């Protein structure tokens, strides 16, 4: 029996203006997953956390990923997966993507790396579809590739890894839940052309800033005129957090994924830590528990903690 232990990072999707196409990996929080290769074709899911997620493989994000890999490769073997989630479901920090990407990544390692990164994205998107009803890859891609990624297309899959600027990410997760499916339903079905043009300029500017390591360009491109004005109403104190972060020296930021988490980028660790303290104090004042994370952008993505190949293990 083979076994692998992996560390799967949280991710920040959209990066303000890049709805469904931009994402980045961060170091904290992260999930821990253990996957075993079984001689029988069953798929066993175990959760060692308190989130009450289903363990039926057909209803579990990691389970459906493994089922699709198993069916595609016509495997006679199965998988046993133990998941310890620290990325809370509904946080906007890529919780479902972590389970999906971790399952695809871990299964591939156990099978001898027979799948390409693009194929891992393909199979992991089945998990995202289960979680949100949409096959999107803006969380999955940076989770697997690390750093910042651009999802040019999901059909066919076309992922472009970008540079990883030497920046700090501050993410605050207020303990309120915003479901991705709900956050999608409130979005406008039609947008004004002038708003679309402005948004395209921001996306292009952000990608150019990342590629050129032009920090001021990154900062002034972190603006969303389409999604944020609507989704921000679901997040307590969003505008106060954002304005005070900018006053404290943040380059910019906004909603992480579909929320309720909020992220900000900063050049210096001291600035990032000041922003983190401010975020916590804003939520403390209205008696909403919150968790704040400060880290560099995670250029590694999923990390292998341990591999056991001894058949007697």
VOPAGU-2260 file (C-alpha; in pm, 1 decimal, decimal comma):
REM VOPAGU-2260
SITE   aa  ch    i         X         Y         Z
SITE  UNK   A    0       0,0       0,0       0,0
SITE  UNK   A    1     130,7     343,6     -93,0
SITE  UNK   A    2      53,4     655,2     106,8
SITE  UNK   A    3     118,0    1025,5      63,0
SITE  UNK   A    4      73,2    1319,6     297,6
SITE  UNK   A    5      33,6    1663,7     147,0
SITE  UNK   A    6     -16,1    2024,8     252,4
SITE  UNK   A    7    -268,3    2208,9      35,5
SITE  UNK   A    8    -271,8    2590,4      46,7
SITE  UNK   A    9    -556,4    2836,0      56,7
SITE  UNK   A   10    -598,0    3053,7    -249,1
SITE  UNK   A   11    -728,0    3400,5    -331,2
SITE  UNK   A   12    -937,6    3392,6    -647,8
SITE  UNK   A   13   -1030,3    3681,6    -878,8
SITE  UNK   A   14    -763,9    3912,6    -733,3
SITE  UNK   A   15   -1022,2    4193,0    -744,8
SITE  UNK   A   16   -1079,0    4249,7   -1117,8
SITE  UNK   A   17    -997,2    3904,2   -1260,6
SITE  UNK   A   18   -1328,9    3727,2   -1202,1
SITE  UNK   A   19   -1283,4    3351,6   -1262,3
SITE  UNK   A   20    -948,3    3399,9   -1439,1
SITE  UNK   A   21    -690,1    3514,9   -1181,2
SITE  UNK   A   22    -582,8    3351,0    -856,4
SITE  UNK   A   23    -289,6    3321,0    -619,3
SITE  UNK   A   24    -177,6    3074,9    -355,3
SITE  UNK   A   25     -97,9    3184,1       0,9
SITE  UNK   A   26      79,8    3001,9     282,1
SITE  UNK   A   27    -191,1    3015,0     550,6
SITE  UNK   A   28    -438,2    2868,0     612,5
SITE  UNK   A   29    -385,6    2523,8     458,1
SITE  UNK   A   30    -541,4    2178,5     459,0
SITE  UNK   A   31    -366,6    1851,1     537,0
SITE  UNK   A   32    -454,3    1541,6     335,0
SITE  UNK   A   33    -342,3    1180,0     346,0
SITE  UNK   A   34    -413,8     951,8      50,1
SITE  UNK   A   35    -363,6     575,3      33,7
SITE  UNK   A   36    -378,2     358,8    -276,9
SITE  UNK   A   37    -604,6      58,4    -217,9
SITE  UNK   A   38    -601,6    -278,7    -391,2
SITE  UNK   A   39    -982,4    -274,3    -406,6
SITE  UNK   A   40   -1173,7     -19,4    -620,3
SITE  UNK   A   41   -1355,6     149,7    -331,1
SITE  UNK   A   42   -1312,7     517,5    -245,3
SITE  UNK   A   43   -1314,1     599,8     126,6
SITE  UNK   A   44   -1335,5     957,2     254,5
SITE  UNK   A   45   -1266,7    1049,0     616,9
SITE  UNK   A   46   -1282,3    1399,5     763,5
SITE  UNK   A   47   -1083,8    1474,5    1079,5
SITE  UNK   A   48   -1232,5    1819,7    1124,7
SITE  UNK   A   49   -1551,6    1969,9    1264,9
SITE  UNK   A   50   -1712,4    2110,0     950,1
SITE  UNK   A   51   -1959,8    1825,4     899,4
SITE  UNK   A   52   -1878,1    1771,7     532,6
SITE  UNK   A   53   -2026,3    1460,6     365,9
SITE  UNK   A   54   -1810,0    1150,4     345,6
SITE  UNK   A   55   -2014,1     985,2      71,2
SITE  UNK   A   56   -1767,4    1001,9    -224,5
SITE  UNK   A   57   -2038,3    1110,7    -467,7
SITE  UNK   A   58   -2124,2    1407,3    -243,1
SITE  UNK   A   59   -1770,6    1496,2    -135,7
SITE  UNK   A   60   -1552,2    1733,1    -336,4
SITE  UNK   A   61   -1242,4    1511,3    -311,2
SITE  UNK   A   62   -1453,2    1200,5    -369,7
SITE  UNK   A   63   -1597,3    1308,2    -705,2
SITE  UNK   A   64   -1250,3    1402,6    -826,6
SITE  UNK   A   65   -1120,0    1055,4    -743,6
SITE  UNK   A   66   -1425,5     889,0    -897,5
SITE  UNK   A   67   -1364,5    1069,2   -1224,4
SITE  UNK   A   68    -994,2     981,8   -1226,1
SITE  UNK   A   69   -1080,5     620,1   -1149,1
SITE  UNK   A   70   -1336,2     602,1   -1430,1
SITE  UNK   A   71   -1114,4     776,8   -1685,5
SITE  UNK   A   72    -814,0     551,9   -1618,1
SITE  UNK   A   73   -1032,3     240,9   -1569,0
SITE  UNK   A   74    -855,7     172,8   -1242,9
SITE  UNK   A   75    -911,2    -145,5   -1047,6
SITE  UNK   A   76    -755,8      22,8    -746,6
SITE  UNK   A   77    -918,9     270,4    -512,0
SITE  UNK   A   78    -825,7     542,7    -266,3
SITE  UNK   A   79    -859,9     614,5     102,8
SITE  UNK   A   80    -846,0     984,5     187,0
SITE  UNK   A   81    -816,3    1148,9     527,2
SITE  UNK   A   82    -875,3    1524,3     526,6
SITE  UNK   A   83    -795,7    1771,1     802,6
SITE  UNK   A   84    -939,1    2100,5     687,8
SITE  UNK   A   85    -814,7    2429,0     827,6
SITE  UNK   A   86    -960,1    2628,4     536,4
SITE  UNK   A   87   -1318,3    2675,8     642,8
SITE  UNK   A   88   -1584,2    2597,5     380,1
SITE  UNK   A   89   -1755,5    2914,4     263,1
SITE  UNK   A   90   -1458,5    3130,5     360,6
SITE  UNK   A   91   -1370,4    3256,9      12,8
SITE  UNK   A   92   -1020,0    3114,2      53,8
SITE  UNK   A   93   -1053,3    2816,8    -180,4
SITE  UNK   A   94   -1167,1    2548,3      63,4
SITE  UNK   A   95   -1337,8    2330,5    -197,7
SITE  UNK   A   96   -1050,6    2387,5    -441,8
SITE  UNK   A   97    -801,1    2266,7    -182,3
SITE  UNK   A   98    -987,9    1937,9    -137,9
SITE  UNK   A   99   -1033,6    1895,6    -512,3
SITE  UNK   A  100    -679,8    1989,3    -613,0
SITE  UNK   A  101    -530,0    1790,0    -325,0
SITE  UNK   A  102    -722,3    1479,0    -427,8
SITE  UNK   A  103    -612,8    1507,3    -791,3
SITE  UNK   A  104    -251,2    1586,1    -700,2
SITE  UNK   A  105    -223,0    1309,8    -439,0
SITE  UNK   A  106    -385,8    1044,4    -657,9
SITE  UNK   A  107    -152,5    1131,4    -943,2
SITE  UNK   A  108     154,6    1092,6    -722,2
SITE  UNK   A  109      32,7     753,4    -598,3
SITE  UNK   A  110     -21,9     643,2    -958,7
SITE  UNK   A  111     327,6     742,5   -1068,0
SITE  UNK   A  112     266,1    1091,7   -1208,8
SITE  UNK   A  113      73,7     967,5   -1513,0
SITE  UNK   A  114    -138,6    1282,1   -1542,5
SITE  UNK   A  115     -25,4    1624,0   -1665,2
SITE  UNK   A  116     -94,3    1946,0   -1473,0
SITE  UNK   A  117    -367,2    2030,5   -1724,4
SITE  UNK   A  118    -529,6    1693,4   -1660,0
SITE  UNK   A  119    -512,8    1757,1   -1286,0
SITE  UNK   A  120    -696,3    2085,6   -1342,8
SITE  UNK   A  121    -956,1    1903,3   -1554,9
SITE  UNK   A  122   -1031,7    1644,6   -1287,4
SITE  UNK   A  123   -1018,3    1890,2    -996,3
SITE  UNK   A  124   -1283,0    2105,9   -1163,8
SITE  UNK   A  125   -1536,0    1825,6   -1107,2
SITE  UNK   A  126   -1500,9    1906,0    -737,1
SITE  UNK   A  127   -1557,1    2276,6    -793,7
SITE  UNK   A  128   -1863,6    2194,8   -1001,3
SITE  UNK   A  129   -2005,3    1992,9    -712,9
SITE  UNK   A  130   -1936,9    2274,6    -467,0
SITE  UNK   A  131   -2059,4    2572,5    -667,5
SITE  UNK   A  132   -2229,4    2443,0    -980,6
SITE  UNK   A  133   -1958,2    2591,9   -1202,2
SITE  UNK   A  134   -1639,6    2433,5   -1344,1
SITE  UNK   A  135   -1402,2    2718,4   -1261,0
SITE  UNK   A  136   -1026,0    2691,3   -1210,1
SITE  UNK   A  137    -915,3    3023,9   -1061,2
SITE  UNK   A  138    -856,5    2861,5    -719,6
SITE  UNK   A  139    -745,2    2521,2    -846,8
SITE  UNK   A  140    -476,5    2651,4   -1083,6
SITE  UNK   A  141    -265,6    2842,2    -826,3
SITE  UNK   A  142    -316,2    2558,9    -579,0
SITE  UNK   A  143    -152,2    2314,7    -823,4
SITE  UNK   A  144      94,4    2546,7    -999,6
SITE  UNK   A  145     173,5    2776,6    -707,3
SITE  UNK   A  146     214,5    3152,9    -730,0
SITE  UNK   A  147     -23,5    3357,7    -943,6
SITE  UNK   A  148    -199,5    3201,7   -1240,8
SITE  UNK   A  149    -410,5    3325,3   -1530,1
SITE  UNK   A  150    -687,2    3094,9   -1651,2
SITE  UNK   A  151    -707,0    3190,1   -2018,1
SITE  UNK   A  152    -961,8    2916,4   -2084,0
SITE  UNK   A  153   -1118,1    2613,1   -1918,3
SITE  UNK   A  154   -1240,2    2462,5   -2246,1
SITE  UNK   A  155    -981,8    2379,7   -2363,9
SITE  UNK   A  156    -776,8    2417,9   -2045,7
SITE  UNK   A  157    -517,6    2690,2   -2092,9
SITE  UNK   A  158    -336,4    2797,4   -1775,3
SITE  UNK   A  159     -63,8    3062,7   -1776,6
SITE  UNK   A  160     159,9    3077,7   -1466,6
SITE  UNK   A  161     261,5    3439,0   -1400,1
SITE  UNK   A  162     545,9    3584,6   -1196,1
SITE  UNK   A  163     533,6    3584,8    -815,9
SITE  UNK   A  164     593,3    3940,9    -690,7
SITE  UNK   A  165     771,0    3975,0    -357,3
SITE  UNK   A  166     460,0    4096,4    -178,2
SITE  UNK   A  167     279,1    4020,6     145,1
SITE  UNK   A  168     -82,7    3909,6     149,5
SITE  UNK   A  169    -309,8    3993,2     441,8
SITE  UNK   A  170    -635,6    3798,0     452,2
SITE  UNK   A  171    -910,0    3838,2     710,7
SITE  UNK   A  172   -1186,7    3581,4     743,7
SITE  UNK   A  173   -1482,3    3714,0     943,7
SITE  UNK   A  174   -1682,9    3422,8    1079,4
SITE  UNK   A  175   -1986,4    3470,7     859,8
SITE  UNK   A  176   -2063,7    3243,7     566,3
SITE  UNK   A  177   -2108,3    3339,7     203,5
SITE  UNK   A  178   -2177,6    3043,2     -24,0
SITE  UNK   A  179   -2016,9    3064,7    -366,5
SITE  UNK   A  180   -2339,8    2954,3    -532,4
SITE  UNK   A  181   -2533,4    3232,8    -355,2
SITE  UNK   A  182   -2266,8    3492,7    -434,4
SITE  UNK   A  183   -2292,8    3403,3    -803,7
SITE  UNK   A  184   -2670,2    3429,0    -811,4
SITE  UNK   A  185   -2674,8    3796,8    -710,8
SITE  UNK   A  186   -2442,7    3907,4    -992,5
SITE  UNK   A  187   -2578,7    4113,2   -1278,7
SITE  UNK   A  188   -2661,0    3921,7   -1595,4
SITE  UNK   A  189   -2583,1    4225,4   -1813,4
SITE  UNK   A  190   -2313,9    4492,6   -1775,0
SITE  UNK   A  191   -2253,8    4828,2   -1940,2
SITE  UNK   A  192   -1991,9    4840,8   -2214,1
SITE  UNK   A  193   -1809,9    5128,3   -2041,4
SITE  UNK   A  194   -1779,9    4915,4   -1725,6
SITE  UNK   A  195   -1651,2    4620,5   -1927,4
SITE  UNK   A  196   -1387,3    4838,9   -2095,0
SITE  UNK   A  197   -1273,0    4975,3   -1759,1
SITE  UNK   A  198   -1257,7    4622,9   -1617,2
SITE  UNK   A  199   -1055,4    4494,8   -1913,3
SITE  UNK   A  200    -808,7    4777,7   -1858,9
SITE  UNK   A  201    -772,0    4685,9   -1493,3
SITE  UNK   A  202    -717,7    4316,3   -1569,7
SITE  UNK   A  203    -462,9    4391,9   -1840,9
SITE  UNK   A  204    -287,4    4640,1   -1612,6
SITE  UNK   A  205    -274,6    4390,7   -1325,7
SITE  UNK   A  206    -129,1    4112,9   -1543,6
SITE  UNK   A  207     122,8    4355,1   -1696,4
SITE  UNK   A  208     218,8    4478,1   -1350,2
SITE  UNK   A  209     274,4    4122,5   -1227,8
SITE  UNK   A  210     482,8    4030,1   -1533,4
SITE  UNK   A  211     690,8    4348,9   -1518,4
SITE  UNK   A  212     712,5    4347,7   -1137,3
SITE  UNK   A  213     572,1    4699,6   -1154,4
SITE  UNK   A  214     435,9    4740,9    -802,4
SITE  UNK   A  215     264,1    5079,2    -853,8
SITE  UNK   A  216      88,0    4942,2   -1164,9
SITE  UNK   A  217     -30,5    4641,7    -964,2
SITE  UNK   A  218    -169,0    4875,7    -699,6
SITE  UNK   A  219    -363,4    5102,2    -931,9
SITE  UNK   A  220    -501,7    4804,7   -1128,4
SITE  UNK   A  221    -662,3    4644,3    -822,1
SITE  UNK   A  222   -1002,2    4792,1    -896,9
SITE  UNK   A  223   -1329,4    4611,2    -971,8
SITE  UNK   A  224   -1627,1    4798,9   -1113,5
SITE  UNK   A  225   -1844,7    4494,7   -1186,5
SITE  UNK   A  226   -1838,7    4229,6    -910,7
SITE  UNK   A  227   -1724,2    4406,8    -593,6
SITE  UNK   A  228   -2000,6    4671,7    -581,0
SITE  UNK   A  229   -2258,7    4392,1    -561,8
SITE  UNK   A  230   -2084,4    4125,1    -354,2
SITE  UNK   A  231   -1950,4    4371,2     -97,6
SITE  UNK   A  232   -2300,4    4413,7      45,4
SITE  UNK   A  233   -2274,3    4054,7     176,6
SITE  UNK   A  234   -1961,0    4132,4     380,1
SITE  UNK   A  235   -1983,1    4324,4     707,6
SITE  UNK   A  236   -1755,3    4630,6     727,0
SITE  UNK   A  237   -1606,0    4566,5     382,5
SITE  UNK   A  238   -1570,1    4931,7     282,3
SITE  UNK   A  239   -1427,2    5031,6     620,7
SITE  UNK   A  240   -1170,7    4750,2     602,8
SITE  UNK   A  241   -1070,8    4850,2     250,8
SITE  UNK   A  242   -1042,7    5222,7     314,2
SITE  UNK   A  243    -845,9    5177,9     637,8
SITE  UNK   A  244    -614,3    4925,6     467,2
SITE  UNK   A  245    -532,7    5176,9     193,9
SITE  UNK   A  246    -472,3    5445,3     457,6
SITE  UNK   A  247    -233,9    5203,8     632,5
SITE  UNK   A  248     -28,3    5159,6     316,2
SITE  UNK   A  249    -186,7    4865,5     132,4
SITE  UNK   A  250    -130,6    4856,0    -242,3
SITE  UNK   A  251    -491,9    4750,2    -283,6
SITE  UNK   A  252    -713,4    4449,5    -246,7
SITE  UNK   A  253   -1072,6    4341,6    -218,4
SITE  UNK   A  254   -1294,6    4037,7    -182,5
SITE  UNK   A  255   -1119,3    3701,6    -177,4
SITE  UNK   A  256   -1313,1    3470,8    -407,4
SITE  UNK   A  257   -1681,5    3505,8    -332,5
SITE  UNK   A  258   -1613,8    3627,8      24,3
SITE  UNK   A  259   -1655,6    3687,9     307,9
SITE  UNK   A  260   -1275,0    3695,4     335,3
SITE  UNK   A  261   -1101,4    4016,8     233,2
SITE  UNK   A  262    -740,0    4035,3     116,8
SITE  UNK   A  263    -489,5    4317,0      80,8
SITE  UNK   A  264    -142,8    4331,2     -75,4
SITE  UNK   A  265     147,1    4513,6      90,2
SITE  UNK   A  266     514,2    4564,1       9,8
SITE  UNK   A  267     648,8    4544,9     365,2
SITE  UNK   A  268     585,9    4296,7     645,9
SITE  UNK   A  269     540,6    4578,5     898,6
SITE  UNK   A  270     268,6    4733,2     682,1
SITE  UNK   A  271      99,0    4395,3     642,7
SITE  UNK   A  272     102,7    4333,2    1017,8
SITE  UNK   A  273     -42,9    4678,5    1087,7
SITE  UNK   A  274    -322,5    4608,7     841,0
SITE  UNK   A  275    -385,2    4270,9    1004,5
SITE  UNK   A  276    -425,1    4430,2    1349,2
SITE  UNK   A  277    -661,0    4691,1    1208,6
SITE  UNK   A  278    -876,8    4425,7    1038,0
SITE  UNK   A  279    -905,7    4226,8    1359,6
SITE  UNK   A  280    -997,1    4536,0    1563,4
SITE  UNK   A  281   -1272,5    4638,1    1318,2
SITE  UNK   A  282   -1445,0    4302,3    1359,3
SITE  UNK   A  283   -1379,1    4291,1    1733,6
SITE  UNK   A  284   -1569,0    4620,2    1767,1
SITE  UNK   A  285   -1884,9    4465,8    1621,2
SITE  UNK   A  286   -1828,4    4134,5    1803,0
SITE  UNK   A  287   -1770,0    3924,1    1492,4
SITE  UNK   A  288   -1496,3    3666,6    1543,1
SITE  UNK   A  289   -1231,6    3679,4    1273,1
SITE  UNK   A  290    -910,2    3507,4    1173,8
SITE  UNK   A  291    -631,1    3703,3    1009,0
SITE  UNK   A  292    -345,5    3555,5     805,7
SITE  UNK   A  293     -25,5    3725,7     690,3
SITE  UNK   A  294     205,2    3554,3     443,6
SITE  UNK   A  295     405,7    3598,3     126,3
SITE  UNK   A  296     250,8    3479,5    -198,4
SITE  UNK   A  297     301,2    3100,8    -202,9
SITE  UNK   A  298     510,7    3010,3    -507,3
SITE  UNK   A  299     509,0    2636,2    -428,6
SITE  UNK   A  300     142,1    2537,2    -425,4
SITE  UNK   A  301      75,2    2187,9    -292,6
SITE  UNK   A  302     365,2    2046,2     -91,8
SITE  UNK   A  303     446,6    1681,3     -21,5
SITE  UNK   A  304     501,9    1623,9     349,5
SITE  UNK   A  305     568,6    1249,6     335,6
SITE  UNK   A  306     564,9     961,1      87,0
SITE  UNK   A  307     551,2     598,2     203,0
SITE  UNK   A  308     617,2     334,7     -60,8
SITE  UNK   A  309     682,9      33,2     160,4
SITE  UNK   A  310     414,2    -228,7      90,8
SITE  UNK   A  311     425,8    -327,3     459,2
SITE  UNK   A  312     330,7      19,2     582,3
